[in-house]
């Protein structure tokens, strides 16, 4: 057994010697690599802390803007957009605090403000800059608003695709049927009856408990779902 173990011991010693030689030869490269990795880790943590501070400042600004937005008047929308006093305004928030969630929402609110003010091209620019998230309420609503602005700006084909996207993003009984209905009505106005009918039928099939697809109660009796009227109208 001793004879068999000797070569293994020698091989191990030789391997250690080679490793030491490699380390000594490449010491500068190894140290530089380690330092670089540490620097990356430190930068990530520092960047996270920096972004967190920016997020807090942006959120505080956004809250002030929402107070103007909730006034529901042209004056309120204008102040929400452009700012007043220490408040920067939605358009400046989106620029000054880029890469934050608050800045992303600022694009959405700015777009809504412009839409209420009838400035649809400006609204489209802001709403297109918004990055949808994984939620099923805010993001679909913003996409739906973009669809409405496309309609107002005469970009009907874009509006159809956008309403479909909003419906898919929401995927619920309250919002999806509304957006599908809007898309279908545009298609029907373009005399694309088959495509419109397909969307009406999708509402009835995929969202059977929605207000459009449920039978309508009239006193003690029930009438056909409202969506059936649209399906019948689009049947050519």
Residue pairs with C-beta under 8 A, 6 or more apart in sequence:
23 30
51 99
51 100
54 97
54 99
54 100
55 97
55 100
55 101
55 102
57 97
58 93
58 96
58 97
58 100
58 102
58 103
58 106
59 100
59 101
59 102
61 87
61 88
61 93
61 97
61 102
62 90
62 93
62 102
62 105
62 106
62 109
64 87
65 80
65 83
65 87
65 89
65 90
65 93
65 106
65 109
66 80
66 109
68 76
68 77
68 79
68 80
68 84
68 87
69 76
69 77
69 80
69 109
69 112
69 113
70 76
71 77
74 116
74 117
77 113
77 116
77 117
78 113
78 117
79 87
79 89
80 89
80 90
80 109
80 113
81 89
81 90
81 91
81 110
81 113
81 114
82 89
82 91
83 89
83 92
88 96
90 106
90 107
90 109
90 110
90 113
91 106
91 110
91 126
93 102
93 103
93 106
94 103
94 104
94 106
94 107
94 110
94 126
94 129
95 103
96 103
97 103
97 106
104 130
104 131
105 130
105 138
107 126
107 127
107 129
107 130
108 126
108 127
108 130
108 138
108 142
108 145
110 126
111 123
111 124
111 125
111 126
111 127
111 130
111 142
111 145
111 146
111 149
112 123
112 142
112 145
113 123
114 120
114 122
114 123
114 126
115 123
115 127
115 145
115 148
115 149
115 152
120 149
120 152
120 153
121 153
123 145
123 149
124 146
124 149
124 150
124 153
127 142
127 143
127 145
127 146
127 149
128 146
130 142
132 139
132 140
132 142
132 143
132 169
133 139
136 169
136 170
136 171
136 172
136 175
137 170
137 175
139 169
140 166
140 167
140 169
140 170
140 175
140 176
140 179
141 166
141 175
143 162
143 165
143 166
143 169
144 162
144 163
144 166
144 175
144 178
144 179
144 182
146 162
147 158
147 159
147 162
147 163
147 166
147 179
147 182
147 183
148 159
148 182
150 156
150 158
150 159
150 162
151 159
151 182
151 186
156 186
156 190
159 182
159 183
159 186
160 183
160 186
160 187
163 179
163 180
163 182
163 183
163 186
164 179
164 180
164 183
164 199
166 175
166 179
167 175
167 176
167 177
167 178
167 179
167 180
167 183
168 176
170 176
170 179
172 207
173 207
173 209
173 210
174 210
176 203
176 206
176 207
176 210
177 203
177 207
177 210
177 211
177 212
177 213
177 227
180 199
180 200
180 202
180 203
181 199
181 200
181 203
181 212
181 230
183 199
184 195
184 196
184 197
184 199
184 200
184 203
184 230
184 234
185 196
187 193
187 195
187 196
187 199
188 196
188 233
188 234
193 234
193 235
193 236
194 234
194 236
196 230
196 234
197 231
197 234
197 235
200 227
200 230
200 231
200 234
201 231
203 210
203 212
203 213
203 227
204 212
204 213
204 225
204 227
204 228
204 231
207 213
208 214
211 226
212 225
212 226
212 227
213 225
213 226
213 227
214 225
215 222
215 223
215 224
215 225
216 222
216 223
216 224
216 225
216 226
217 223
